[in-house]
Amino acid sequence: MSKPETGISTSWLGDSPRGAEEIIRHIEALGEVDGVEINYRITGETFNKLIRALKSLGLKIFSLHNFTPIPSDIPFHRASGDLYNLASRDPFEREAAVKNTARTIELAHELEGPAVVLHCGRVDMEAEWDRIRKWMKEGKLESEEVASFVKQKLNERNGLADSHLDGLLLSLDELANLADRYSVTLGIENRYSFHEMPQEKELLIIFEKLRGAPLAYWHDTGHFHVNRVLKILNEEIWLNQIFPNTAGCHVHDVIGVDDHLPIGEGESDFQDIRAITKSRPDIPLILELKAGLEDGRVKESLERLKEMINRWKEQENQGE
């Protein structure tokens, strides 16, 4: 049986604008890596030069994270995977989201096939995540107070979600037609916060309504862990109905709800990744670490990821 390839997102270099040569130097400092995901904190000028440099090194480009490169009218500090809302009830914002996503899909086509990773928008509500972070600092994430707050927020969200899901389906239908024409896979990422889209049942609706479209699931292990901590997962649905449709994974460690940490510096056991790779051993596992980390910590994290994959492989060979 094959084993997953390992990749690195340029996310850890997103603390400030960087040129292509500087990015390449940082990637080379990590040692052996199979490929790269180009994060959304990349300018248009750097993007074109970076593509040429990556190709000259023989590195695969596994994925482009929407919205990349940064739209020309957007300053660097505003770059985000949530820059536009694909699920917006405002037709003008949704149109902008579709237009800028289409641009990323067209670039993926020109690059002959990397997936495009999508953040699929959010419900218009106040998430009040500052309260959850405060409770985490106080060691109260397991408290009844947090459980009650999350339940209240989910009820608020679910009362607003249907119209946003309708908008998201319209956006994805339009984008899927373009992606199909260009032979590009759209990876729908699971999200961090309860007000974001899609949640598990919405994801199943998307796959059912757009059956046959070039849509897949893109797993983020940190986001999955955060939702597990907040007890808003039905893990059976993920394991049996969603994981088998995975096209790739973002890998990072987590402490409580603090994610995008280097592997080994948090509390994740990564058994979700192991479950996915049992049925999808050929997908890329891409480190997506927080901006500003030193190369040494990123390299250690990459080595730990490879060790973890090899350990799982040995255990499977031994029938464990």
C-alpha distance (Angstrom), angle and dihedral (degrees) to the residues before:
residue distance angle dihedral
M1 . . .
S2 3.82 . .
K3 3.78 122.0 .
P4 3.80 130.8 -137.1
E5 3.77 122.7 -85.6
T6 3.79 118.1 -122.5
G7 3.76 124.8 -129.1
I8 3.77 141.7 173.0
S9 3.77 128.8 -133.0
T10 3.79 115.7 -140.8
S11 3.83 85.8 -129.9
W12 3.81 93.2 108.7
L13 3.81 88.8 62.7
G14 3.80 94.0 51.8
D15 3.80 98.6 97.9
S16 3.82 91.4 95.8
P17 3.82 139.1 2.5
R18 3.80 110.8 -75.8
G19 3.77 133.7 -175.0
A20 3.79 123.5 -122.4
E21 3.82 94.6 -106.3
E22 3.81 91.8 54.1
I23 3.81 92.0 48.3
I24 3.80 91.0 50.2
R25 3.83 91.2 50.8
H26 3.80 90.1 54.4
I27 3.82 92.7 47.5
E28 3.80 91.8 49.3
A29 3.83 89.4 51.2
L30 3.82 88.8 64.3
G31 3.79 94.9 66.0
E32 3.78 122.5 -138.2
V33 3.79 115.8 10.9
D34 3.80 128.3 158.8
G35 3.77 99.0 -141.7
V36 3.78 151.3 -31.6
E37 3.78 142.2 -107.6
I38 3.78 112.4 -146.8
N39 3.79 107.8 -135.7
Y40 3.81 124.9 -145.1
R41 3.82 93.9 -106.2
I42 3.81 93.2 83.5
T43 3.81 125.2 107.9
G44 3.79 121.2 -132.3
E45 3.80 93.2 -111.5
T46 3.80 92.6 50.2
F47 3.81 91.9 44.5
N48 3.79 94.8 61.1
K49 3.80 94.0 46.1
L50 3.80 92.2 44.4
I51 3.80 92.4 53.7
R52 3.80 91.2 54.3
A53 3.81 91.9 47.3
L54 3.82 94.1 48.6
K55 3.79 91.0 50.1
S56 3.79 91.6 50.0
L57 3.83 88.6 54.9
G58 3.80 91.6 50.0
L59 3.81 92.7 -118.9
K60 3.78 119.0 150.7
I61 3.76 119.7 -124.5
F62 3.79 100.7 -137.9
S63 3.78 98.1 179.6
L64 3.77 149.0 -11.5
H65 3.78 115.9 -134.0
N66 3.78 110.9 -137.8
F67 3.02 125.9 -91.0
T68 3.79 96.5 37.6
P69 2.94 133.6 178.1
I70 3.79 100.1 25.7
P71 3.82 109.2 -98.6
S72 3.79 109.1 -103.5
D73 3.82 93.5 -117.1
I74 3.82 94.0 52.7
P75 3.85 121.6 87.0
F76 3.80 116.7 -127.3
H77 3.81 95.1 -110.3
R78 3.82 90.6 60.7
A79 3.81 95.4 53.6
S80 3.80 109.3 127.2
G81 3.76 144.2 147.4
D82 3.81 84.0 -124.6
L83 3.80 95.4 51.1
Y84 3.81 91.2 119.5
N85 3.80 128.0 23.7
L86 3.81 114.6 -124.1
A87 3.82 88.3 -171.2
S88 3.79 96.6 49.0
R89 3.80 120.5 139.3
D90 3.81 87.2 -147.5
P91 3.83 105.6 89.9
F92 3.80 92.5 -152.3
E93 3.81 94.1 54.2
R94 3.79 91.3 44.4
E95 3.80 89.7 50.2
A96 3.82 89.8 52.4
A97 3.81 89.9 49.4
V98 3.80 92.2 51.2
K99 3.81 93.0 44.8
N100 3.80 94.0 51.7
T101 3.81 93.5 42.8
A102 3.81 89.2 51.6
R103 3.79 87.8 55.9
T104 3.82 90.5 55.8
I105 3.82 90.7 47.5
E106 3.80 90.7 52.1
L107 3.81 90.2 52.3
A108 3.81 90.5 49.5
H109 3.80 88.4 52.9
E110 3.80 91.1 51.7
L111 3.81 87.8 52.1
E112 3.81 90.1 53.5
G113 3.72 103.2 -112.0
P114 3.79 123.5 -24.1
A115 3.79 112.9 152.4
V116 3.79 120.0 -108.3
V117 3.81 112.6 -131.2
L118 3.80 113.7 -145.8
H119 3.77 135.1 -157.3
C120 3.80 99.4 -156.2
G121 3.76 101.4 -152.5
R122 3.77 136.7 -105.6
V123 3.76 146.3 -99.8
D124 3.81 116.2 -96.9
M125 3.81 101.4 -108.2
E126 3.78 140.8 104.3
A127 3.81 107.6 -92.5
E128 3.83 93.2 -168.4
W129 3.79 92.4 -153.4
D130 3.78 89.9 162.6
R131 3.81 86.9 74.7
I132 3.81 92.5 53.3
R133 3.80 91.5 48.6
K134 3.80 89.4 50.1
W135 3.82 90.6 51.7
M136 3.80 90.0 48.3
K137 3.81 90.9 54.8
E138 3.80 88.2 50.4
G139 3.81 91.8 49.9
K140 3.80 92.9 -115.6
L141 3.82 103.4 123.3
E142 3.82 90.3 113.5
S143 3.81 92.9 48.9
E144 3.80 127.8 115.8
E145 3.81 87.6 -122.0
V146 3.81 91.2 63.5
A147 3.81 93.0 42.7
S148 3.81 90.4 52.7
F149 3.81 92.1 47.7
V150 3.81 93.2 49.4
K151 3.81 91.3 48.0
Q152 3.80 90.2 51.3
K153 3.80 91.3 49.4
L154 3.80 92.8 47.9
N155 3.80 90.3 52.1
E156 3.80 89.8 50.6
R157 3.80 90.8 47.6
N158 3.77 95.5 47.4
G159 3.79 91.0 51.8
L160 3.80 89.1 59.9
A161 3.79 102.2 32.9
D162 3.81 103.7 87.3
S163 3.80 96.5 69.8
H164 3.80 90.5 45.9
L165 3.81 90.8 50.1
D166 3.80 89.2 52.3
G167 3.79 89.5 54.0
L168 3.78 92.1 46.3
L169 3.80 91.9 51.4
L170 3.81 90.2 52.2
S171 3.81 90.4 50.2
L172 3.79 94.5 46.8
D173 3.80 93.1 46.0
E174 3.79 90.6 55.5
L175 3.80 93.4 43.9
A176 3.81 93.5 44.6
N177 3.80 90.3 57.0
L178 3.79 89.7 54.5
A179 3.81 92.8 43.7
D180 3.80 90.9 50.1
R181 3.79 91.2 52.4
Y182 3.80 89.7 49.7
S183 3.84 97.1 41.0
V184 3.81 92.5 -120.8
T185 3.82 124.8 143.5
L186 3.80 117.8 -135.6
G187 3.80 111.5 -145.6
I188 3.81 112.9 -153.9
E189 3.79 106.9 -150.9
N190 3.80 123.8 -144.8
R191 3.75 108.4 -121.1
Y192 3.78 138.3 -125.4
S193 3.80 103.7 -133.4
F194 3.79 132.1 52.6
H195 3.83 92.1 -124.5
E196 3.80 92.8 58.7
M197 3.79 127.3 89.7
P198 2.92 141.5 -78.4
Q199 3.77 113.3 27.1
E200 3.78 118.2 -174.1
K201 3.81 99.3 -84.0
E202 3.80 91.5 44.3
L203 3.78 89.5 51.5
L204 3.80 90.0 54.1
I205 3.81 90.0 50.2
I206 3.81 90.3 51.5
F207 3.80 92.9 51.5
E208 3.82 90.9 46.7
K209 3.81 96.6 46.0
L210 3.81 92.7 44.8
R211 3.77 97.2 37.6
G212 3.80 111.2 164.8
A213 3.81 94.0 23.3
P214 3.83 119.1 124.0
L215 3.80 91.7 -100.4
A216 3.79 125.3 132.7
Y217 3.77 138.3 167.0
W218 3.81 119.5 -97.9
H219 3.79 111.5 -158.1
D220 3.79 123.4 -144.8
T221 3.79 108.5 -167.9
G222 3.80 94.1 -162.6
H223 3.79 93.8 52.0
F224 3.80 89.3 47.1
H225 3.81 90.2 52.8
V226 3.81 92.6 49.2
N227 3.80 90.9 52.2
R228 3.80 89.2 48.2
V229 3.83 90.2 52.0
L230 3.82 89.5 51.7
K231 3.83 90.4 46.6
I232 3.80 96.1 -125.2
L233 3.82 98.0 124.6
N234 3.77 131.4 100.2
E235 3.79 95.0 -157.0
E236 3.81 93.8 -170.5
I237 3.80 90.5 61.8
W238 3.79 91.5 50.0
L239 3.79 94.4 45.2
N240 3.80 97.9 45.7
Q241 3.80 105.7 27.6
I242 3.79 109.3 23.9
F243 3.81 110.1 28.2
P244 3.86 93.3 61.7
N245 3.82 88.4 63.2
T246 3.81 95.0 55.1
A247 3.82 119.2 135.3
G248 3.81 98.5 179.3
C249 3.79 145.8 -20.1
H250 3.76 139.0 -125.2
V251 3.80 108.0 -145.7
H252 3.80 126.5 -160.2
D253 3.77 138.5 130.5
V254 3.80 128.7 -104.8
I255 3.79 140.9 -154.9
G256 3.79 109.6 -162.9
V257 3.80 102.2 -49.8
D258 3.83 95.1 -23.2
D259 3.81 105.0 106.5
H260 3.82 142.7 171.5
L261 3.81 90.3 62.7
P262 3.82 123.2 146.9
I263 3.79 115.2 -88.9
G264 3.79 110.3 -90.7
E265 3.80 94.9 27.6
G266 3.80 95.4 86.6
E267 3.78 143.7 40.5
S268 3.82 104.2 -94.1
D269 3.82 117.9 123.5
F270 3.84 92.1 -163.8
Q271 3.79 92.3 -139.3
D272 3.81 88.1 138.6
I273 3.82 88.4 62.6
R274 3.78 90.6 47.2
A275 3.81 91.1 51.8
I276 3.80 91.5 50.2
T277 3.79 95.6 48.1
K278 3.79 92.5 51.5
S279 3.80 88.6 69.7
R280 3.82 97.6 24.4
P281 3.82 105.5 37.3
D282 3.79 93.2 156.5
I283 3.81 99.3 62.1
P284 3.82 124.0 107.7
L285 3.80 119.1 -106.9
I286 3.78 105.6 -150.9
L287 3.79 124.1 -166.6
E288 3.79 108.4 -133.0
L289 3.80 106.2 -173.7
K290 3.77 131.2 174.9
A291 3.78 120.0 -88.5
G292 3.79 118.5 -93.3
L293 3.82 100.5 32.5
E294 3.79 118.0 143.0
D295 3.81 116.5 -107.4
G296 3.81 90.5 -118.6
R297 3.80 93.1 61.7
V298 3.79 90.7 45.5
K299 3.81 90.8 50.8
E300 3.82 91.5 49.5
S301 3.78 89.4 50.2
L302 3.79 91.5 51.0
E303 3.80 90.5 50.3
R304 3.81 90.8 50.0
L305 3.79 90.0 50.9
K306 3.80 91.0 53.1
E307 3.82 91.1 46.6
M308 3.79 90.2 51.1
I309 3.81 92.2 51.0
N310 3.81 91.7 48.3
R311 3.81 91.6 48.2
W312 3.79 91.7 52.3
K313 3.79 90.0 47.6
E314 3.82 91.6 52.9
Q315 3.80 91.5 47.7
E316 3.80 91.1 51.3
N317 3.81 90.9 49.6
Q318 3.81 88.2 52.4
G319 3.80 91.3 49.3
E320 3.79 95.9 -112.6
